[in-house]
Amino acid sequence: MVETTIKVEGMSCGHCQMTVTKAISGVEGVSSVDVDLEKGEANVSYDPEATDIDTIKKAVNDSGYKA
């Protein structure tokens, strides 16, 4: 597993936080995600054999926020 932190721009409420969490959790290979609204970050643990950071960032961008 690889752990990384992604900056997420545009979150302003708990709903935003939940949307980003669901988007990242839906990526195959992601084992855990913790989105910090105050810091504007997502801490992600994922299997590099199954996905990569660009795919995770795309999921965030596709959900309406900027990674």
HTML snippet that shows the backbone in 3Dmol.js (N, CA, C, O; Angstrom):
<script src="https://3Dmol.org/build/3Dmol-min.js"></script>
<div id="view" style="width:600px;height:400px;position:relative"></div>
<script>
const pdb = `
ATOM      1  N   MET A   1       0.827  -1.186   0.000  1.00  0.00           N
ATOM      2  CA  MET A   1       0.000   0.000   0.000  1.00  0.00           C
ATOM      3  C   MET A   1       0.875   1.255   0.000  1.00  0.00           C
ATOM      4  O   MET A   1       1.963   1.285   0.575  1.00  0.00           O
ATOM      5  N   VAL A   2       0.364   2.270  -0.656  1.00  0.00           N
ATOM      6  CA  VAL A   2       1.014   3.576  -0.697  1.00  0.00           C
ATOM      7  C   VAL A   2       0.090   4.569  -0.012  1.00  0.00           C
ATOM      8  O   VAL A   2      -1.120   4.560  -0.238  1.00  0.00           O
ATOM      9  N   GLU A   3       0.660   5.419   0.821  1.00  0.00           N
ATOM     10  CA  GLU A   3      -0.122   6.474   1.459  1.00  0.00           C
ATOM     11  C   GLU A   3       0.336   7.812   0.915  1.00  0.00           C
ATOM     12  O   GLU A   3       1.534   8.062   0.783  1.00  0.00           O
ATOM     13  N   THR A   4      -0.633   8.679   0.598  1.00  0.00           N
ATOM     14  CA  THR A   4      -0.306   9.996   0.062  1.00  0.00           C
ATOM     15  C   THR A   4      -1.352  10.998   0.517  1.00  0.00           C
ATOM     16  O   THR A   4      -2.453  10.629   0.925  1.00  0.00           O
ATOM     17  N   THR A   5      -0.990  12.274   0.440  1.00  0.00           N
ATOM     18  CA  THR A   5      -1.915  13.352   0.768  1.00  0.00           C
ATOM     19  C   THR A   5      -2.144  14.180  -0.484  1.00  0.00           C
ATOM     20  O   THR A   5      -1.200  14.591  -1.159  1.00  0.00           O
ATOM     21  N   ILE A   6      -3.406  14.417  -0.781  1.00  0.00           N
ATOM     22  CA  ILE A   6      -3.792  15.200  -1.959  1.00  0.00           C
ATOM     23  C   ILE A   6      -4.454  16.484  -1.481  1.00  0.00           C
ATOM     24  O   ILE A   6      -5.345  16.445  -0.633  1.00  0.00           O
ATOM     25  N   LYS A   7      -4.026  17.618  -2.017  1.00  0.00           N
ATOM     26  CA  LYS A   7      -4.697  18.885  -1.734  1.00  0.00           C
ATOM     27  C   LYS A   7      -5.993  18.909  -2.531  1.00  0.00           C
ATOM     28  O   LYS A   7      -6.015  18.552  -3.709  1.00  0.00           O
ATOM     29  N   VAL A   8      -7.079  19.334  -1.877  1.00  0.00           N
ATOM     30  CA  VAL A   8      -8.386  19.413  -2.538  1.00  0.00           C
ATOM     31  C   VAL A   8      -8.921  20.832  -2.358  1.00  0.00           C
ATOM     32  O   VAL A   8      -9.111  21.294  -1.233  1.00  0.00           O
ATOM     33  N   GLU A   9      -9.160  21.515  -3.473  1.00  0.00           N
ATOM     34  CA  GLU A   9      -9.672  22.880  -3.435  1.00  0.00           C
ATOM     35  C   GLU A   9     -11.173  22.889  -3.711  1.00  0.00           C
ATOM     36  O   GLU A   9     -11.682  22.088  -4.495  1.00  0.00           O
ATOM     37  N   GLY A  10     -11.876  23.820  -3.044  1.00  0.00           N
ATOM     38  CA  GLY A  10     -13.290  24.020  -3.324  1.00  0.00           C
ATOM     39  C   GLY A  10     -14.243  23.441  -2.294  1.00  0.00           C
ATOM     40  O   GLY A  10     -15.454  23.628  -2.408  1.00  0.00           O
ATOM     41  N   MET A  11     -13.723  22.739  -1.287  1.00  0.00           N
ATOM     42  CA  MET A  11     -14.605  22.184  -0.259  1.00  0.00           C
ATOM     43  C   MET A  11     -14.941  23.276   0.760  1.00  0.00           C
ATOM     44  O   MET A  11     -14.067  24.018   1.207  1.00  0.00           O
ATOM     45  N   SER A  12     -16.235  23.357   1.119  1.00  0.00           N
ATOM     46  CA  SER A  12     -16.632  24.383   2.087  1.00  0.00           C
ATOM     47  C   SER A  12     -17.563  23.872   3.182  1.00  0.00           C
ATOM     48  O   SER A  12     -17.917  24.620   4.094  1.00  0.00           O
ATOM     49  N   CYS A  13     -17.964  22.598   3.098  1.00  0.00           N
ATOM     50  CA  CYS A  13     -18.920  22.084   4.090  1.00  0.00           C
ATOM     51  C   CYS A  13     -18.789  20.575   4.221  1.00  0.00           C
ATOM     52  O   CYS A  13     -18.019  19.935   3.505  1.00  0.00           O
ATOM     53  N   GLY A  14     -19.557  20.023   5.152  1.00  0.00           N
ATOM     54  CA  GLY A  14     -19.534  18.582   5.374  1.00  0.00           C
ATOM     55  C   GLY A  14     -20.001  17.784   4.168  1.00  0.00           C
ATOM     56  O   GLY A  14     -19.517  16.680   3.919  1.00  0.00           O
ATOM     57  N   HIS A  15     -20.949  18.350   3.417  1.00  0.00           N
ATOM     58  CA  HIS A  15     -21.422  17.666   2.208  1.00  0.00           C
ATOM     59  C   HIS A  15     -20.290  17.551   1.188  1.00  0.00           C
ATOM     60  O   HIS A  15     -20.123  16.514   0.547  1.00  0.00           O
ATOM     61  N   CYS A  16     -19.516  18.624   1.045  1.00  0.00           N
ATOM     62  CA  CYS A  16     -18.358  18.596   0.137  1.00  0.00           C
ATOM     63  C   CYS A  16     -17.384  17.500   0.558  1.00  0.00           C
ATOM     64  O   CYS A  16     -16.891  16.732  -0.268  1.00  0.00           O
ATOM     65  N   GLN A  17     -17.122  17.446   1.853  1.00  0.00           N
ATOM     66  CA  GLN A  17     -16.206  16.462   2.409  1.00  0.00           C
ATOM     67  C   GLN A  17     -16.695  15.044   2.100  1.00  0.00           C
ATOM     68  O   GLN A  17     -15.908  14.179   1.716  1.00  0.00           O
ATOM     69  N   MET A  18     -18.005  14.814   2.271  1.00  0.00           N
ATOM     70  CA  MET A  18     -18.578  13.499   2.004  1.00  0.00           C
ATOM     71  C   MET A  18     -18.508  13.159   0.517  1.00  0.00           C
ATOM     72  O   MET A  18     -18.236  12.014   0.155  1.00  0.00           O
ATOM     73  N   THR A  19     -18.749  14.140  -0.341  1.00  0.00           N
ATOM     74  CA  THR A  19     -18.702  13.913  -1.787  1.00  0.00           C
ATOM     75  C   THR A  19     -17.299  13.497  -2.221  1.00  0.00           C
ATOM     76  O   THR A  19     -17.142  12.557  -3.000  1.00  0.00           O
ATOM     77  N   VAL A  20     -16.288  14.190  -1.722  1.00  0.00           N
ATOM     78  CA  VAL A  20     -14.896  13.851  -2.072  1.00  0.00           C
ATOM     79  C   VAL A  20     -14.529  12.473  -1.513  1.00  0.00           C
ATOM     80  O   VAL A  20     -13.864  11.685  -2.185  1.00  0.00           O
ATOM     81  N   THR A  21     -14.960  12.190  -0.293  1.00  0.00           N
ATOM     82  CA  THR A  21     -14.687  10.878   0.307  1.00  0.00           C
ATOM     83  C   THR A  21     -15.284   9.758  -0.545  1.00  0.00           C
ATOM     84  O   THR A  21     -14.618   8.759  -0.819  1.00  0.00           O
ATOM     85  N   LYS A  22     -16.543   9.926  -0.963  1.00  0.00           N
ATOM     86  CA  LYS A  22     -17.202   8.911  -1.799  1.00  0.00           C
ATOM     87  C   LYS A  22     -16.507   8.766  -3.149  1.00  0.00           C
ATOM     88  O   LYS A  22     -16.346   7.653  -3.651  1.00  0.00           O
ATOM     89  N   ALA A  23     -16.094   9.888  -3.737  1.00  0.00           N
ATOM     90  CA  ALA A  23     -15.428   9.839  -5.047  1.00  0.00           C
ATOM     91  C   ALA A  23     -14.125   9.048  -4.970  1.00  0.00           C
ATOM     92  O   ALA A  23     -13.852   8.202  -5.821  1.00  0.00           O
ATOM     93  N   ILE A  24     -13.325   9.329  -3.946  1.00  0.00           N
ATOM     94  CA  ILE A  24     -12.038   8.642  -3.812  1.00  0.00           C
ATOM     95  C   ILE A  24     -12.254   7.182  -3.420  1.00  0.00           C
ATOM     96  O   ILE A  24     -11.571   6.294  -3.931  1.00  0.00           O
ATOM     97  N   SER A  25     -13.196   6.932  -2.520  1.00  0.00           N
ATOM     98  CA  SER A  25     -13.470   5.555  -2.081  1.00  0.00           C
ATOM     99  C   SER A  25     -13.943   4.680  -3.231  1.00  0.00           C
ATOM    100  O   SER A  25     -13.752   3.464  -3.210  1.00  0.00           O
ATOM    101  N   GLY A  26     -14.562   5.296  -4.236  1.00  0.00           N
ATOM    102  CA  GLY A  26     -15.071   4.554  -5.383  1.00  0.00           C
ATOM    103  C   GLY A  26     -14.017   4.120  -6.381  1.00  0.00           C
ATOM    104  O   GLY A  26     -14.305   3.363  -7.308  1.00  0.00           O
ATOM    105  N   VAL A  27     -12.789   4.599  -6.193  1.00  0.00           N
ATOM    106  CA  VAL A  27     -11.709   4.212  -7.103  1.00  0.00           C
ATOM    107  C   VAL A  27     -11.199   2.830  -6.697  1.00  0.00           C
ATOM    108  O   VAL A  27     -10.839   2.597  -5.543  1.00  0.00           O
ATOM    109  N   GLU A  28     -11.176   1.924  -7.665  1.00  0.00           N
ATOM    110  CA  GLU A  28     -10.690   0.572  -7.394  1.00  0.00           C
ATOM    111  C   GLU A  28      -9.233   0.634  -6.943  1.00  0.00           C
ATOM    112  O   GLU A  28      -8.404   1.291  -7.573  1.00  0.00           O
ATOM    113  N   GLY A  29      -8.935  -0.056  -5.849  1.00  0.00           N
ATOM    114  CA  GLY A  29      -7.572  -0.082  -5.333  1.00  0.00           C
ATOM    115  C   GLY A  29      -7.371   0.825  -4.126  1.00  0.00           C
ATOM    116  O   GLY A  29      -6.362   0.709  -3.430  1.00  0.00           O
ATOM    117  N   VAL A  30      -8.320   1.727  -3.866  1.00  0.00           N
ATOM    118  CA  VAL A  30      -8.222   2.589  -2.687  1.00  0.00           C
ATOM    119  C   VAL A  30      -8.699   1.805  -1.480  1.00  0.00           C
ATOM    120  O   VAL A  30      -9.810   1.275  -1.478  1.00  0.00           O
ATOM    121  N   SER A  31      -7.857   1.729  -0.445  1.00  0.00           N
ATOM    122  CA  SER A  31      -8.234   0.964   0.744  1.00  0.00           C
ATOM    123  C   SER A  31      -8.766   1.860   1.860  1.00  0.00           C
ATOM    124  O   SER A  31      -9.587   1.422   2.665  1.00  0.00           O
ATOM    125  N   SER A  32      -8.305   3.116   1.914  1.00  0.00           N
ATOM    126  CA  SER A  32      -8.849   4.025   2.922  1.00  0.00           C
ATOM    127  C   SER A  32      -8.659   5.467   2.475  1.00  0.00           C
ATOM    128  O   SER A  32      -7.742   5.797   1.723  1.00  0.00           O
ATOM    129  N   VAL A  33      -9.561   6.314   2.964  1.00  0.00           N
ATOM    130  CA  VAL A  33      -9.479   7.743   2.661  1.00  0.00           C
ATOM    131  C   VAL A  33      -9.998   8.515   3.857  1.00  0.00           C
ATOM    132  O   VAL A  33     -11.005   8.148   4.463  1.00  0.00           O
ATOM    133  N   ASP A  34      -9.294   9.596   4.190  1.00  0.00           N
ATOM    134  CA  ASP A  34      -9.705  10.483   5.277  1.00  0.00           C
ATOM    135  C   ASP A  34      -9.587  11.903   4.742  1.00  0.00           C
ATOM    136  O   ASP A  34      -8.485  12.400   4.511  1.00  0.00           O
ATOM    137  N   VAL A  35     -10.738  12.555   4.545  1.00  0.00           N
ATOM    138  CA  VAL A  35     -10.765  13.907   3.996  1.00  0.00           C
ATOM    139  C   VAL A  35     -10.869  14.897   5.148  1.00  0.00           C
ATOM    140  O   VAL A  35     -11.788  14.819   5.964  1.00  0.00           O
ATOM    141  N   ASP A  36      -9.916  15.834   5.209  1.00  0.00           N
ATOM    142  CA  ASP A  36      -9.889  16.865   6.243  1.00  0.00           C
ATOM    143  C   ASP A  36     -10.377  18.172   5.630  1.00  0.00           C
ATOM    144  O   ASP A  36      -9.676  18.803   4.839  1.00  0.00           O
ATOM    145  N   LEU A  37     -11.586  18.565   6.006  1.00  0.00           N
ATOM    146  CA  LEU A  37     -12.209  19.767   5.452  1.00  0.00           C
ATOM    147  C   LEU A  37     -11.409  21.020   5.780  1.00  0.00           C
ATOM    148  O   LEU A  37     -11.187  21.858   4.906  1.00  0.00           O
ATOM    149  N   GLU A  38     -10.972  21.159   7.037  1.00  0.00           N
ATOM    150  CA  GLU A  38     -10.256  22.356   7.465  1.00  0.00           C
ATOM    151  C   GLU A  38      -8.923  22.530   6.749  1.00  0.00           C
ATOM    152  O   GLU A  38      -8.561  23.646   6.376  1.00  0.00           O
ATOM    153  N   LYS A  39      -8.197  21.443   6.554  1.00  0.00           N
ATOM    154  CA  LYS A  39      -6.897  21.500   5.874  1.00  0.00           C
ATOM    155  C   LYS A  39      -7.036  21.493   4.360  1.00  0.00           C
ATOM    156  O   LYS A  39      -6.110  21.885   3.650  1.00  0.00           O
ATOM    157  N   GLY A  40      -8.193  21.048   3.857  1.00  0.00           N
ATOM    158  CA  GLY A  40      -8.372  20.925   2.421  1.00  0.00           C
ATOM    159  C   GLY A  40      -7.508  19.828   1.829  1.00  0.00           C
ATOM    160  O   GLY A  40      -6.912  19.984   0.763  1.00  0.00           O
ATOM    161  N   GLU A  41      -7.453  18.713   2.548  1.00  0.00           N
ATOM    162  CA  GLU A  41      -6.606  17.597   2.133  1.00  0.00           C
ATOM    163  C   GLU A  41      -7.356  16.272   2.226  1.00  0.00           C
ATOM    164  O   GLU A  41      -8.314  16.123   2.985  1.00  0.00           O
ATOM    165  N   ALA A  42      -6.887  15.326   1.436  1.00  0.00           N
ATOM    166  CA  ALA A  42      -7.374  13.952   1.524  1.00  0.00           C
ATOM    167  C   ALA A  42      -6.175  13.041   1.720  1.00  0.00           C
ATOM    168  O   ALA A  42      -5.259  13.029   0.897  1.00  0.00           O
ATOM    169  N   ASN A  43      -6.176  12.288   2.792  1.00  0.00           N
ATOM    170  CA  ASN A  43      -5.139  11.287   3.031  1.00  0.00           C
ATOM    171  C   ASN A  43      -5.660   9.968   2.475  1.00  0.00           C
ATOM    172  O   ASN A  43      -6.705   9.470   2.892  1.00  0.00           O
ATOM    173  N   VAL A  44      -4.911   9.415   1.528  1.00  0.00           N
ATOM    174  CA  VAL A  44      -5.379   8.243   0.793  1.00  0.00           C
ATOM    175  C   VAL A  44      -4.360   7.110   0.893  1.00  0.00           C
ATOM    176  O   VAL A  44      -3.156   7.325   0.760  1.00  0.00           O
ATOM    177  N   SER A  45      -4.862   5.915   1.128  1.00  0.00           N
ATOM    178  CA  SER A  45      -4.051   4.703   1.091  1.00  0.00           C
ATOM    179  C   SER A  45      -4.570   3.860  -0.069  1.00  0.00           C
ATOM    180  O   SER A  45      -5.763   3.566  -0.150  1.00  0.00           O
ATOM    181  N   TYR A  46      -3.661   3.473  -0.971  1.00  0.00           N
ATOM    182  CA  TYR A  46      -4.097   2.732  -2.153  1.00  0.00           C
ATOM    183  C   TYR A  46      -3.051   1.722  -2.600  1.00  0.00           C
ATOM    184  O   TYR A  46      -1.877   1.804  -2.237  1.00  0.00           O
ATOM    185  N   ASP A  47      -3.511   0.773  -3.395  1.00  0.00           N
ATOM    186  CA  ASP A  47      -2.655  -0.272  -3.959  1.00  0.00           C
ATOM    187  C   ASP A  47      -2.132   0.228  -5.306  1.00  0.00           C
ATOM    188  O   ASP A  47      -2.916   0.392  -6.241  1.00  0.00           O
ATOM    189  N   PRO A  48      -0.834   0.470  -5.423  1.00  0.00           N
ATOM    190  CA  PRO A  48      -0.283   0.982  -6.688  1.00  0.00           C
ATOM    191  C   PRO A  48      -0.375   0.000  -7.847  1.00  0.00           C
ATOM    192  O   PRO A  48      -0.174   0.380  -9.001  1.00  0.00           O
ATOM    193  N   GLU A  49      -0.677  -1.258  -7.549  1.00  0.00           N
ATOM    194  CA  GLU A  49      -0.869  -2.254  -8.608  1.00  0.00           C
ATOM    195  C   GLU A  49      -2.248  -2.095  -9.248  1.00  0.00           C
ATOM    196  O   GLU A  49      -2.470  -2.527 -10.379  1.00  0.00           O
ATOM    197  N   ALA A  50      -3.182  -1.466  -8.505  1.00  0.00           N
ATOM    198  CA  ALA A  50      -4.566  -1.364  -8.966  1.00  0.00           C
ATOM    199  C   ALA A  50      -4.936   0.032  -9.466  1.00  0.00           C
ATOM    200  O   ALA A  50      -5.829   0.168 -10.303  1.00  0.00           O
ATOM    201  N   THR A  51      -4.267   1.064  -8.968  1.00  0.00           N
ATOM    202  CA  THR A  51      -4.593   2.428  -9.375  1.00  0.00           C
ATOM    203  C   THR A  51      -3.377   3.326  -9.199  1.00  0.00           C
ATOM    204  O   THR A  51      -2.330   2.881  -8.728  1.00  0.00           O
ATOM    205  N   ASP A  52      -3.518   4.576  -9.575  1.00  0.00           N
ATOM    206  CA  ASP A  52      -2.420   5.529  -9.408  1.00  0.00           C
ATOM    207  C   ASP A  52      -2.974   6.881  -8.965  1.00  0.00           C
ATOM    208  O   ASP A  52      -4.187   7.088  -8.943  1.00  0.00           O
ATOM    209  N   ILE A  53      -2.084   7.785  -8.618  1.00  0.00           N
ATOM    210  CA  ILE A  53      -2.482   9.083  -8.085  1.00  0.00           C
ATOM    211  C   ILE A  53      -3.275   9.897  -9.109  1.00  0.00           C
ATOM    212  O   ILE A  53      -4.181  10.640  -8.732  1.00  0.00           O
ATOM    213  N   ASP A  54      -2.955   9.772 -10.372  1.00  0.00           N
ATOM    214  CA  ASP A  54      -3.685  10.525 -11.406  1.00  0.00           C
ATOM    215  C   ASP A  54      -5.143  10.084 -11.489  1.00  0.00           C
ATOM    216  O   ASP A  54      -6.031  10.913 -11.689  1.00  0.00           O
ATOM    217  N   THR A  55      -5.393   8.787 -11.336  1.00  0.00           N
ATOM    218  CA  THR A  55      -6.765   8.276 -11.365  1.00  0.00           C
ATOM    219  C   THR A  55      -7.548   8.788 -10.160  1.00  0.00           C
ATOM    220  O   THR A  55      -8.721   9.140 -10.277  1.00  0.00           O
ATOM    221  N   ILE A  56      -6.898   8.827  -9.016  1.00  0.00           N
ATOM    222  CA  ILE A  56      -7.547   9.326  -7.801  1.00  0.00           C
ATOM    223  C   ILE A  56      -7.857  10.822  -7.944  1.00  0.00           C
ATOM    224  O   ILE A  56      -8.947  11.272  -7.588  1.00  0.00           O
ATOM    225  N   LYS A  57      -6.900  11.581  -8.464  1.00  0.00           N
ATOM    226  CA  LYS A  57      -7.124  13.020  -8.676  1.00  0.00           C
ATOM    227  C   LYS A  57      -8.246  13.256  -9.687  1.00  0.00           C
ATOM    228  O   LYS A  57      -9.031  14.192  -9.534  1.00  0.00           O
ATOM    229  N   LYS A  58      -8.325  12.420 -10.711  1.00  0.00           N
ATOM    230  CA  LYS A  58      -9.388  12.554 -11.708  1.00  0.00           C
ATOM    231  C   LYS A  58     -10.750  12.339 -11.053  1.00  0.00           C
ATOM    232  O   LYS A  58     -11.707  13.042 -11.376  1.00  0.00           O
ATOM    233  N   ALA A  59     -10.845  11.378 -10.140  1.00  0.00           N
ATOM    234  CA  ALA A  59     -12.110  11.137  -9.435  1.00  0.00           C
ATOM    235  C   ALA A  59     -12.532  12.372  -8.633  1.00  0.00           C
ATOM    236  O   ALA A  59     -13.713  12.717  -8.591  1.00  0.00           O
ATOM    237  N   VAL A  60     -11.564  13.031  -8.000  1.00  0.00           N
ATOM    238  CA  VAL A  60     -11.850  14.264  -7.251  1.00  0.00           C
ATOM    239  C   VAL A  60     -12.321  15.343  -8.204  1.00  0.00           C
ATOM    240  O   VAL A  60     -13.332  15.998  -7.951  1.00  0.00           O
ATOM    241  N   ASN A  61     -11.604  15.534  -9.290  1.00  0.00           N
ATOM    242  CA  ASN A  61     -11.966  16.564 -10.276  1.00  0.00           C
ATOM    243  C   ASN A  61     -13.347  16.298 -10.882  1.00  0.00           C
ATOM    244  O   ASN A  61     -14.136  17.220 -11.083  1.00  0.00           O
ATOM    245  N   ASP A  62     -13.623  15.027 -11.168  1.00  0.00           N
ATOM    246  CA  ASP A  62     -14.916  14.658 -11.754  1.00  0.00           C
ATOM    247  C   ASP A  62     -16.079  14.881 -10.783  1.00  0.00           C
ATOM    248  O   ASP A  62     -17.228  15.016 -11.204  1.00  0.00           O
ATOM    249  N   SER A  63     -15.773  14.917  -9.488  1.00  0.00           N
ATOM    250  CA  SER A  63     -16.832  15.142  -8.488  1.00  0.00           C
ATOM    251  C   SER A  63     -17.093  16.637  -8.247  1.00  0.00           C
ATOM    252  O   SER A  63     -17.952  17.004  -7.446  1.00  0.00           O
ATOM    253  N   GLY A  64     -16.338  17.496  -8.954  1.00  0.00           N
ATOM    254  CA  GLY A  64     -16.593  18.925  -8.865  1.00  0.00           C
ATOM    255  C   GLY A  64     -15.616  19.719  -8.041  1.00  0.00           C
ATOM    256  O   GLY A  64     -15.839  20.902  -7.784  1.00  0.00           O
ATOM    257  N   TYR A  65     -14.538  19.095  -7.621  1.00  0.00           N
ATOM    258  CA  TYR A  65     -13.531  19.779  -6.823  1.00  0.00           C
ATOM    259  C   TYR A  65     -12.189  19.702  -7.548  1.00  0.00           C
ATOM    260  O   TYR A  65     -12.044  18.965  -8.522  1.00  0.00           O
ATOM    261  N   LYS A  66     -11.216  20.462  -7.069  1.00  0.00           N
ATOM    262  CA  LYS A  66      -9.931  20.496  -7.769  1.00  0.00           C
ATOM    263  C   LYS A  66      -8.840  19.835  -6.927  1.00  0.00           C
ATOM    264  O   LYS A  66      -8.551  20.269  -5.811  1.00  0.00           O
ATOM    265  N   ALA A  67      -8.246  18.787  -7.475  1.00  0.00           N
ATOM    266  CA  ALA A  67      -7.148  18.097  -6.814  1.00  0.00           C
ATOM    267  C   ALA A  67      -5.829  18.596  -7.341  1.00  0.00           C
ATOM    268  O   ALA A  67      -4.775  18.132  -6.905  1.00  0.00           O
TER     269      ALA A  67
END
`;
const viewer = $3Dmol.createViewer("view");
viewer.addModel(pdb, "pdb");
viewer.setStyle({}, {cartoon: {color: "spectrum"}});
viewer.zoomTo();
viewer.render();
</script>
